[in-house]
């Protein structure tokens, strides 16, 4: 192909790519993405890390992430989750938690306490990890 014909074709390709990128950006910026897309009825476990309190309860997932986002604004470079204020002791010592999937255990523990090289849902009491179990099932074809 001649150079004089290549230039309009390349410009056309670039314009189409920019149009697709703009469309993808527009589609992903709707209200159903991010925190706004979380159902008002969705709940998550939280646990207080204050040794004098140790409260554990469920709170709205949307509220949890809104509060977490608000706490991160003063320090957007934070490398770990910031603590929220516990409704029981009123201290900034509340973290996201998980309820153990093992029906014989069922304890509530702070998410990710098992360590950086393990599944964040590994129960410190009984050792069960639902993430590990689901991966085993998927790999075995079940």
C-alpha positions as CSV (number, residue, x, y, z in Angstrom):
1,X,0.0,0.0,0.0
2,X,1.3,3.5,-0.9
3,X,2.2,5.9,1.9
4,X,-0.5,8.4,0.7
5,X,-3.2,5.7,1.3
6,X,-1.7,4.4,4.6
7,X,-2.1,7.8,6.4
8,X,-5.9,8.1,6.1
9,X,-6.3,4.4,7.0
10,X,-4.2,4.8,10.1
11,X,-6.1,8.0,11.1
12,X,-9.4,6.1,10.7
13,X,-8.1,3.3,12.9
14,X,-7.0,5.7,15.6
15,X,-10.4,7.5,15.5
16,X,-12.2,4.2,15.9
17,X,-10.0,3.2,18.8
18,X,-10.6,6.5,20.6
19,X,-14.3,6.2,20.0
20,X,-14.4,2.7,21.5
21,X,-12.3,3.8,24.5
22,X,-14.7,6.7,25.1
23,X,-17.7,4.4,24.9
24,X,-16.1,1.9,27.4
25,X,-15.3,4.7,29.8
26,X,-18.9,6.1,29.5
27,X,-20.4,2.7,30.1
28,X,-18.3,2.0,33.2
29,X,-19.1,5.3,34.8
30,X,-22.8,4.6,35.4
31,X,-24.5,4.5,38.8
32,X,-24.4,0.7,38.9
33,X,-20.6,0.5,39.2
34,X,-18.5,1.0,42.3
35,X,-20.1,1.7,45.7
36,X,-23.3,3.0,44.2
37,X,-23.9,-0.5,42.6
38,X,-24.0,-2.3,46.0
39,X,-27.4,-3.2,47.1
40,X,-28.7,-1.4,50.2
41,X,-29.7,-4.8,51.7
42,X,-26.2,-6.4,51.3
43,X,-24.5,-6.9,54.7
44,X,-20.9,-7.7,55.7
45,X,-19.2,-8.7,59.0
46,X,-17.0,-6.3,60.9
47,X,-15.0,-6.8,64.1
48,X,-13.6,-4.5,66.7
49,X,-9.9,-5.0,67.3
50,X,-10.0,-3.1,70.7
51,X,-9.1,-5.7,73.3
52,X,-11.6,-4.2,75.8
53,X,-14.4,-4.4,73.2
54,X,-14.0,-7.2,70.6
55,X,-17.5,-6.4,69.3
56,X,-18.6,-8.2,66.1
57,X,-21.6,-7.4,64.1
58,X,-23.0,-7.0,60.6
59,X,-23.3,-3.6,58.9
60,X,-24.4,-2.5,55.4
61,X,-21.7,-3.3,52.8
62,X,-22.4,0.0,51.0
63,X,-22.0,2.0,54.3
64,X,-18.9,0.1,55.1
65,X,-17.2,1.1,51.8
66,X,-18.5,4.6,52.0
67,X,-17.0,5.0,55.5
68,X,-13.8,3.3,54.4
69,X,-13.5,5.7,51.4
70,X,-14.2,8.7,53.7
71,X,-11.4,7.5,56.1
72,X,-9.0,7.1,53.2
73,X,-9.3,10.6,51.9
74,X,-6.9,12.1,54.5
75,X,-4.3,9.6,53.4
76,X,-4.9,8.2,49.9
77,X,-1.4,6.6,50.0
78,X,-2.3,4.3,52.9
79,X,-1.0,0.8,52.3
80,X,-3.5,-1.0,54.7
81,X,-7.1,-0.7,55.5
82,X,-7.9,2.2,57.9
83,X,-10.0,1.4,61.0
84,X,-13.6,2.6,61.2
85,X,-15.3,3.7,64.4
86,X,-16.8,0.9,66.4
87,X,-20.5,1.5,67.3
88,X,-20.0,-0.3,70.7
89,X,-16.8,1.3,72.1
90,X,-16.6,4.4,69.8
91,X,-12.9,3.8,69.1
92,X,-11.3,3.7,65.6
93,X,-10.7,0.0,65.8
94,X,-13.3,-1.6,63.5
95,X,-12.1,-3.7,60.6
96,X,-13.7,-5.9,57.9
97,X,-14.3,-9.4,59.0
98,X,-15.4,-12.8,57.9
99,X,-17.6,-15.4,59.6
100,X,-16.0,-18.8,59.3
101,X,-17.9,-21.0,56.7
102,X,-17.4,-24.1,58.9
103,X,-20.7,-24.7,60.7
104,X,-18.9,-26.3,63.6
105,X,-16.8,-23.2,64.1
106,X,-18.6,-20.1,62.9
107,X,-16.2,-17.6,64.6
108,X,-15.9,-14.0,63.3
109,X,-12.4,-12.9,62.6
110,X,-10.7,-9.9,61.0
111,X,-10.2,-10.4,57.3
112,X,-6.7,-11.3,56.2
113,X,-5.1,-12.1,59.6
114,X,-3.8,-15.4,58.2
115,X,-0.9,-13.6,56.5
116,X,-0.1,-12.2,53.1
117,X,0.7,-15.6,51.5
118,X,-2.6,-17.2,52.5
119,X,-6.3,-16.8,51.6
120,X,-7.8,-13.9,53.5
121,X,-10.7,-16.0,54.6
122,X,-8.6,-18.7,56.3
123,X,-10.1,-19.2,59.8
124,X,-7.5,-18.8,62.5
125,X,-9.4,-21.3,64.7
126,X,-10.2,-24.2,62.5
127,X,-8.1,-23.5,59.4
128,X,-11.0,-23.6,56.9
129,X,-10.8,-21.4,53.8
130,X,-13.9,-21.3,51.6
131,X,-11.7,-19.8,48.8
132,X,-9.4,-22.8,48.9
133,X,-12.3,-25.2,49.0
134,X,-14.0,-23.6,46.0
135,X,-10.7,-23.7,44.0
136,X,-10.3,-27.4,44.8
137,X,-13.9,-28.1,43.6
138,X,-13.3,-26.1,40.4
139,X,-10.0,-27.9,39.7
140,X,-11.6,-31.3,40.3
141,X,-14.4,-30.5,37.9
142,X,-17.1,-30.2,40.6
